[in-house]
């Protein structure tokens, strides 16, 4: 599959990667580089010719030059099984006479039956899906994370309610003590308790008004 073993050309990238979305086209560009001092002709073949549009599918690359091949995945109406592609591409290359034009290539240029040496580079197809079309594992993880966050907020809210109730009870006890006898430290403690109740009440209101805690 790699282009390292090829003596005539190099191909980048080594895999054809397409952003797969239903009813939308996607394309991948291949850069074909002539690694020799000869003119090199190439031809692109695929196992699914009706699914892909390749331009140019045949060409001639000058010595030490390169060209871009655009492979377009036609809009699809359904996802492939297991969201995996079994499609493959084959890029053939061979040396040709200097100044050979692509229109001058004979029908047997890439035939293995002749004396001409044909090199082949195999490329596989990889589909990449948007996040909304990814598997349910990630969705399940995110949903579980949201549930844990919501549960944590509810526990914090309940704890705030209990603390507020406890402060109210303490305040009631202090009021009853005041009625029994004069306590020099009562004013300070009373102000402190009232302040704490105000803080906890504000925190509780924030939790109750938060959309995540509903």
C-alpha positions as CSV (number, residue, x, y, z in Angstrom):
1,X,0.0,0.0,0.0
2,X,2.9,2.4,0.7
3,X,4.6,4.3,-2.1
4,X,8.2,3.7,-0.7
5,X,8.7,0.6,-2.8
6,X,7.7,2.3,-6.1
7,X,10.7,3.3,-8.2
8,X,8.9,5.5,-10.7
9,X,6.4,7.6,-8.6
10,X,5.5,8.5,-5.0
11,X,1.9,9.0,-3.9
12,X,0.7,11.2,-1.0
13,X,-1.4,10.5,1.0
14,X,-1.1,6.7,1.2
15,X,-4.8,6.3,1.9
16,X,-7.9,8.0,0.4
17,X,-9.8,9.6,3.2
18,X,-13.2,11.0,2.7
19,X,-15.5,13.0,5.0
20,X,-18.7,10.9,4.7
21,X,-22.0,12.7,4.9
22,X,-25.3,11.5,3.4
23,X,-26.4,13.3,0.3
24,X,-23.1,15.2,0.1
25,X,-20.0,14.8,-2.2
26,X,-16.6,14.6,-0.7
27,X,-13.2,14.6,-2.3
28,X,-9.6,13.6,-1.6
29,X,-6.5,15.0,-3.5
30,X,-3.6,12.7,-4.4
31,X,-0.2,14.1,-5.2
32,X,1.7,12.0,-7.7
33,X,5.4,12.8,-8.0
34,X,7.7,11.5,-10.7
35,X,10.9,10.4,-9.0
36,X,12.9,9.7,-12.2
37,X,14.4,11.5,-15.2
38,X,11.9,9.7,-17.5
39,X,8.4,10.6,-18.6
40,X,6.0,8.5,-16.5
41,X,2.4,7.7,-17.4
42,X,-0.2,6.7,-14.8
43,X,-3.7,5.3,-14.7
44,X,-6.1,5.1,-11.8
45,X,-8.5,2.2,-11.3
46,X,-11.0,1.5,-8.6
47,X,-13.2,-1.4,-7.6
48,X,-16.3,0.9,-7.5
49,X,-16.1,3.1,-10.6
50,X,-19.8,4.2,-10.3
51,X,-19.2,5.6,-6.8
52,X,-16.1,7.7,-7.5
53,X,-15.2,10.4,-10.0
54,X,-11.4,10.6,-10.8
55,X,-9.8,13.5,-12.7
56,X,-7.5,13.0,-14.3
57,X,-7.7,9.2,-14.3
58,X,-4.8,9.0,-16.8
59,X,-1.9,11.3,-17.4
60,X,1.8,11.8,-18.0
61,X,4.1,13.3,-15.4
62,X,7.3,15.0,-16.6
63,X,10.7,14.1,-15.0
64,X,10.9,15.2,-11.4
65,X,7.5,16.9,-11.7
66,X,4.2,16.2,-10.0
67,X,0.5,16.4,-10.5
68,X,-2.7,16.4,-8.5
69,X,-5.4,13.8,-8.9
70,X,-8.8,14.6,-7.4
71,X,-10.9,11.7,-6.4
72,X,-14.5,12.6,-5.6
73,X,-16.9,10.4,-3.7
74,X,-20.4,10.8,-5.1
75,X,-23.2,11.7,-2.8
76,X,-24.5,8.5,-1.0
77,X,-28.0,7.8,0.2
78,X,-27.1,5.4,3.0
79,X,-24.2,4.5,5.2
80,X,-21.9,1.6,4.3
81,X,-22.1,-1.6,6.5
82,X,-20.3,-1.0,9.8
83,X,-19.4,2.4,8.4
84,X,-16.4,0.8,6.8
85,X,-15.4,1.0,3.1
86,X,-14.2,-2.0,1.2
87,X,-13.4,0.1,-1.9
88,X,-9.9,0.1,-3.2
89,X,-7.9,2.0,-5.7
90,X,-5.0,1.0,-7.9
91,X,-2.6,3.4,-9.4
92,X,-0.5,2.0,-12.3
93,X,2.6,3.7,-13.6
94,X,5.1,3.1,-16.4
95,X,7.8,5.0,-18.4
96,X,6.9,6.3,-21.8
97,X,8.8,8.0,-24.6
98,X,9.8,11.7,-24.1
99,X,7.2,14.3,-24.9
100,X,4.5,11.7,-25.0
101,X,1.0,13.3,-24.7
102,X,-1.7,11.7,-22.6
103,X,-3.9,11.4,-25.8
104,X,-1.1,9.4,-27.5
105,X,-1.1,6.6,-24.9
106,X,-2.1,3.3,-26.5
107,X,-4.7,1.0,-25.1
108,X,-2.0,-1.5,-24.1
109,X,0.2,1.1,-22.3
110,X,-0.7,-0.4,-18.9
111,X,-1.0,-4.0,-20.0
112,X,1.1,-6.5,-18.1
113,X,1.3,-8.9,-21.1
114,X,3.8,-6.7,-22.9
115,X,7.5,-6.1,-22.3
116,X,6.8,-2.8,-20.5
117,X,7.3,-2.7,-16.7
118,X,4.2,-1.8,-14.8
119,X,4.4,-0.6,-11.3
120,X,1.3,-0.7,-9.1
121,X,0.4,1.3,-6.0
122,X,-2.6,0.1,-3.9
123,X,-4.6,2.6,-1.9
124,X,-7.4,1.8,0.5
125,X,-10.4,4.0,1.3
126,X,-11.2,5.4,4.7
127,X,-14.4,7.1,5.6
128,X,-14.5,9.7,8.4
129,X,-17.8,10.6,9.9
130,X,-19.0,13.7,11.6
131,X,-19.6,13.5,15.4
132,X,-23.3,13.2,15.1
133,X,-22.9,10.1,13.0
134,X,-20.4,8.4,15.3
135,X,-21.1,5.3,17.3
136,X,-23.4,5.1,20.3
137,X,-20.5,4.4,22.6
138,X,-19.4,8.1,22.7
139,X,-23.0,9.3,22.9
140,X,-23.6,6.9,25.8
141,X,-20.5,8.2,27.6
142,X,-21.6,11.8,27.2
143,X,-25.1,11.0,28.4
144,X,-23.7,9.2,31.4
145,X,-21.4,12.1,32.2
146,X,-24.4,14.5,32.0
147,X,-26.3,12.3,34.4
148,X,-23.5,12.2,36.9
149,X,-23.2,16.0,36.7
150,X,-27.0,16.4,37.3
151,X,-26.9,14.0,40.2
152,X,-24.0,15.9,41.8
153,X,-25.9,19.2,41.5
154,X,-29.0,17.7,43.1
155,X,-26.9,16.3,46.0
156,X,-25.3,19.8,46.5
157,X,-28.8,21.3,46.5
158,X,-30.1,18.8,49.1
159,X,-27.1,19.5,51.3
160,X,-27.7,23.2,51.1
161,X,-31.3,22.7,52.0
162,X,-30.4,20.6,55.1
163,X,-27.8,23.2,56.2
164,X,-30.3,26.0,55.8
165,X,-32.8,24.1,57.9
166,X,-30.2,23.4,60.6
167,X,-29.3,27.1,60.7
168,X,-33.0,28.0,61.1
169,X,-33.3,25.6,64.0
170,X,-30.2,27.1,65.6
171,X,-31.7,30.5,65.2
172,X,-34.9,29.4,66.8
173,X,-32.9,28.0,69.8
174,X,-31.1,31.3,70.2
175,X,-34.3,33.2,70.2
176,X,-35.7,31.0,72.9
177,X,-32.5,31.4,75.0
178,X,-32.8,35.2,74.7
179,X,-36.3,35.0,76.1
180,X,-35.0,33.2,79.1
181,X,-32.0,35.3,80.0
182,X,-29.9,38.1,78.6
183,X,-26.8,36.6,76.8
184,X,-24.0,39.1,76.1
185,X,-22.7,37.1,73.2
186,X,-26.2,36.7,71.7
187,X,-26.1,39.7,69.4
188,X,-22.9,38.6,67.7
189,X,-24.0,35.0,67.3
190,X,-27.4,36.1,66.1
191,X,-25.9,38.3,63.4
192,X,-23.5,35.5,62.4
193,X,-26.3,33.0,62.1
194,X,-28.5,35.4,60.1
195,X,-25.6,36.1,57.7
196,X,-25.0,32.4,57.2
197,X,-28.6,31.8,56.5
198,X,-28.6,34.6,53.9
199,X,-25.5,33.1,52.1
200,X,-27.0,29.6,52.1
201,X,-30.3,30.8,50.9
202,X,-28.6,32.7,48.0
203,X,-26.6,29.6,47.1
204,X,-29.8,27.5,47.2
205,X,-31.7,29.9,45.0
206,X,-28.8,29.7,42.4
207,X,-28.9,25.9,42.4
208,X,-32.7,25.8,42.0
209,X,-32.7,28.4,39.2
210,X,-29.9,26.5,37.3
211,X,-31.3,24.7,34.1
212,X,-28.9,21.8,34.7
213,X,-30.4,21.1,38.2
214,X,-34.0,20.8,37.0
